[in-house]
Amino acid sequence: MTESIELLPPRVHACGRQPGDNYCDSCKVRSLAVCAALGADELGELDDIVHHTHADGKTTFIHQGETAESVFSVTDGVVRLYKLLSDGRRQIIGFAMPGDFLGLALHNRYGFSADAVDNVSLCRFDRREFDNLVTAKPHFLRRLHEFATHELVIAQEQMTLIGRRSAEERVAAFLVAMRERWARIKGPSVTIQLPMQRIDMADYLGLTIETVSRTLTKLARDGIILIVPEAVRVLDEKKLAAIARA
């Protein structure tokens, strides 16, 4: 299925697709995504309604308050999720990664905005077509409920994260969580990819950018991590985990 670029928000463009292609069969993150609930004989139905798109880095493809006409599954890249407060400030509520599902909304309007941190690949579904497919497949609906529950757990963890913890404990917990999330996608590694900016981390953790930078520098000086471009490498896993659990 191909789609006209006019169907997509500015700077979000469709991928090329040839007749007979079935991207679901070759998707690298299908086992992590919502579509993992579907059997091989059902993937064709999902593939019939999917639109494969790219969002260039720094592109906003979900706008808080707009009608939720589409839902998305992230297949590559990192997405910044945030709410705009009444006074104009931004509060980052999370980062979506490959396998994550976006766009489920109450009252038919998006409750948050979503930016592509780097170049992002997405499966986009018309919400009505997607809802019809979900309604016809109870096991697919259960998978969506699992994703919704997971989002609630992440929200609760963030509340705990920015509660009474010190700056060092917050940053360490964030690094540990990101490492675990990347491990699910790419396998275990000492390198933690951090494509987001320091200001994004600060906003998410309830800290200032200066505090985040000083804390990362301290962890590096203590021999716990090594700071590299758009990532850190874990040098002392036990110490990092101990700080994160404090």
N, C-alpha and C positions, 0 to 999 in steps of 0.2 A: 504494500500500500504506500503510495506517495501522497504528499499533502502540499497544498499551496502555501507559500511563505506567508501569505496574508492571514492565514489562520493562527499564526503564532505571534507572540509579543515581539517588539522591536529587538533586533540583533539575536533572536533565537531562530535558528534555521533548521530546515528538515534535512535528514540524511538521504543520500541517494539509495534507491532500492530497486532491484530488478524483479520482474515477474517470477513467481515461484519461490522467492527467498522466504525463509522462515527464520527470523532472528532469534526466536525463543529457543530453537534447538541448539544454537551456538552461544547463547548468552553466558558469559563467564561468571555472573553473580546470580544466576537463576536459583541456585540452592539456598541463597540467603534472602531472596526477594519474596514478595507476596505470592508470585506465580508458582512458587515451589509446591503449593497445595494442589496444583493441577497435574493430572496425569499426562503422559505423552500423547494420548488420543484426544486430549482436551486443549492442548496448546494451540492447535490451529484456530480454535474459536477466539482465543486471546490475541493471536497474531493478526486476525482479521480486523481488529479494532484498534491496534496500536499504531501510533505515529512516532517514529524515531527522530529525535531532535537533538541539536547541540545548543548549549547556551555559552556564549563567550564569557570569559572571566569578567567579573564585575557587572554582568547583566542581571537585572531583576526580572524574574519570570513568574513570580507570584506576588501580587500586591494586596496587602492587608485591606480588608473591607470590600474588595471587588467580588463580584459574583463568581462562585467556584464552579466554573464551567469545565475544568479539566482536573484530573489527578495525575500524579507523576511517580514513576519509579526511577531512582537514580541508578545508572549503570556504570558511570565512571566520573571521577572528580569529587569535589567537596562543595557542599552548599551551606551558606550561612543563613540561619533562620532567626528572625528578629521581629519584635513588636515595636511600633511607633507609639510612644506615650502621648498623652494629651498636651504636654508642654513642648513637644517636638523632639524630645530625647529618644534615643534608640536603646532598646534592651535586647541583647542577643540571648536567645533562649536555647540555642543548640546548633549543632553542625550535622548535617545529613551526609552520609557517605554511601558508596555503592551497596545496593541491596535495600536501602531505606525507601519508604513509601511516603509521599507527600500529597496533601491536598484534601484529605478528609476534613470536612468542615460542617459545623452546625449552622443551621439557618441559611444554608446555601451561600455563605460568604466566607472568604478566607479569614482566618483568625490571626494570621501572621504574614510577613513578607519573606521572600526567599531570593537570595542573590547567589550567583555562581562565584565561588571564591577563585577557582581556576577554571579552565575549560571543562565543561560538564556535559556528559551524555545522558539523555533521559528517554524513557519510554513515556509518551504522553497519551492519555486516554480521555476521550470525551466522557464526562461524568455520567451522562444518561446511559450511554452504551455500556459503560463499566458497571453501573448499578444494575442494569438488566442482566448482565452476565453473572454478577454476584448473587442476585436473587434466585437465579436458576441453579446455583451450585452452593448448597449449604456448607460444604467443606471449604469452599473458597471464602465464605463469610466468616467462618471460624478463624481462618488465617488472618483476616483483617482485624478481627477482635484481638488476636495475639499481638499484632503490631500496635494497636491502640493501647493495650495494656503495657506494652514495652515503653511506649512514649510516656505514660504516666509514671512508670518506675524511674525513667530518666529525669523527669521533672522533679520527682521527690528527691532524687540523688543530688540534683543541682541545689535544691533548697538546703539540703544538709551541707553541701559543699561550701556554700557562701554564708553559712550560719555563724558558728563560733570558732571556726578554724582560722589559724594564722595564714598569712600570705604564702609562706613556704608550704604549708600543708595543702592549701588550695591548688597551687601550681603543681605540686607532686601528684596529687590525686588526679588532676586533669591529664598529666602526662601518662600516668598508669592507665587511665580509662582509654585514652587515644591509642595507646599501644595494644590494648586488648581488642579494640575495635578493628584496627588494621590487621591484627593477627587472624581474625575471623575471615578477612577478605583475602589477604595475601600470604598468610602463614606467619609463624613466629619470626621476629627480627629484633635486633638490638636498636635499629633505627626507627624513630617515630616521626613520620611525616607530619609537618605542621605548615601547610600551605597558607593558612590564615595569617593575618597580620597580628602583631603584638597588641594593637589596640582592640582587636576582636577578642583575643584571649582575656584582656583586661575587662572588657565589657561583660563577657560571659561570667567571669569569676568575681565580679564586683570589686575590682581593684583598679588602680591607676596604671597607665602604661609604664610609668617610671618604676612602680613597684614590681610589675611583672618582669621587666628587664633586669632590675637589681636581683630579683629572686633567682632567675635563670643563671645569672652571672655567679651568684653565690653557690648554686648547685654545681656549676661547672668548676668553680674554684675548689670546692670540697671533693672533687674527683668523682662525683656521682653521675654527671652527664657530660657530654661533649657537644657544644653548640656547632652545628654545621648549617649551610644554607637551606632554609625552609624545612629544617628537621633538627632533632637532637638524637644523639646516640647514648644509650644507657651503658654506663661503665660499671656501676654498682647497683645491681637490681635489688638486692636486699635492703640497702639503705633507702633507696627511692620508695620501695614498697612500705617500709617502716614509717617514713614521713607521711606518706599518703594515708596510712591507717590511723595515724595519731588522732 
